[in-house]
Each structure stands twice: as C-alpha cells, then as structure tokens.
Amino acid sequence: MLIPRLLAALVLIPLVVIVLFFLPLNIFAAVIILVCGLAAWEWAQFLNIRQTNSRLIFAIIWVGALCAMYYGLSPIAFSKACQFALILSLVWWCIALVLVIAYPGSAKSWQKSTVTKVLFSIATLWPFFVGMIVLRMNAYEYNPYVGATSLLYVLVLAWAADSGAYFAGRLFGKHKLAPKVSPGKTWEGFIGGLITALIIAVLASIYLFNTVPFTKVMIGSFVAILVSVLGDLTESMFKREAGIKDSGHLIPGHGGVLDRIDSLTAAVPVFAALVFLIL
C-alpha cells in the first residue's frame, strides 16, 4: 500500500505544480472542471447510479454547469456566484460535522433521498471548484504566481495532515477517531497529522507569508487543517452508506479522484472563504 502511494505522489506532485504555476488561468479552470467532472462520475455511486451511461450523464451535467459558470457569466455575476458558493461551503461543512458525529443515526435523514444527496454533491464540489479558482485568481494580473503559491500552500497543508495522520496512525494508533465512519482513523493519527501540518503553517508564516499577520495565517491554516479531516470523514461516510471501499481506481494506492481530493473539497473553499470573506 505504501509503495503505490509514494509512486503516485511522485507523479502527482510535479503534475500539480505544473498545472498551478505554468498553465494560463482559463486552461487551469478547464483542468479543474475536468477534475470535478471525474469526481461527479464517482459521486454518482453515492446516488446508487451504477449504469455507465447514467453516471456519464451526471458527470457531463456537472462539467456543463461549471463551464457555463466560469466561461459564461459576466464578471459581476461570477463574483456574486463565487461569494455565495464560499458561504455555502461554510454552512455545509458545519452541517457535515453534525452528520459525521451523529452517524449512523444521521443517515436516516438522507440515505433514501436522492435529492438530498444531489444537494450534498453541489455543496461539496461547487465550492471546491470556486475555491480553487478564486485562490488561483488572487492578484493574478499583478503577479500570476501569488495565487498559485497560496493555493499550493492549502494543498500542502491538507496533504501534510493526511500523510502525518497515516504514518502516526500506523506507528502509534490505538484510539479510534470515528469508528462508525472510518475505523482505520485514530486520534493518534489525527494529532500526528495536525502537528505535521501546523509545523508547515508556522514555517510558511515566517518565510512565505511574512507580510500577513501571524495570527491570521495560523487561524486560517488551523481551520483548513481541521476541516480537511472532516472532508475525509464525510466522504468515508458517503462511501459506507453506498457500500463501496474506494470511490474509484484511477490513482494507484489512493483509489479514485474523490479519494484524493476529499480533504481538499473542504479545506480549499473554507480557506478561501476565510481569506476573502472573513480574515
């Protein structure tokens, strides 16, 4: 399991850097739309949509809607849509926290409702797309690398929390974090991941974001780290209800696209909301 994870990381990390720093904004948006389309393809399983054609239609609808938003809306309408999506993200992840804590009892309120699970997909994937775009667009005309650096920072935080939790959990894990949702996760792993990511946050505050107040950097980073864990747990809850282990098999050692971006679907939009709407 570890070797495929490392090999996949060796391929994915340089690819992510290229997409972030070297693609024009419109092409970058197209790549993120494609990623969301693949995630929607996998999400269809949570809706009990198993037929290939039906899953493809669901993914195409997602791609079309995101293309219409990004390429079709006026700048003012696009800005308002982004603000709404980021606010929606803050609300949704508060709701998701309650659902995860109360699981499996909470599933009774949504497990048989296709409409509710479609709304869950909207509240998860749409703000993720918006968060990726608005962070990448930040100061783009002034310096195209400012937004790319900020976005990479959020990705690294989530990856550090995930990797730190993986290794700390394997070494020290004894007490289950959320046994009814994800039996493999432990409090020891959670603390190990939190410490790993916070070390990166402190270093970034000193050397990368030294013009931003330390308190603001740490608050935004800390919340993003915590909510990244919630994103992971929420997808695990949906997979458990759908009776699947991995959302897909596209990435060796990591499962599907949703398995790889589950923590990011929470961390990216929440961090963006904190940066642009609150802090």
Secondary structure by P-SEA (a helix, b strand, c coil): caaaaaaaaaaaaaaaaaaaccccaaaaaaaaaaaaaaaaaaaccccccccaaaaaaaaaaaaaaaaaaaccccaaaaaaaaaaaaaaaaaaaaaaaaaaaacccccccccccaaaaaaaaaaccaaaaaaaaaaaacccccccaaaaaaaaaaaaaaaaaaaaaaaaaaccccccccccccccccaaaaaaaaaaaaaaaaaaaacccccccaaaaaaaaaaaaaaaaaaaaaaaaaaaaaccccccccccccccccccccccccaaaaaaaaacccc
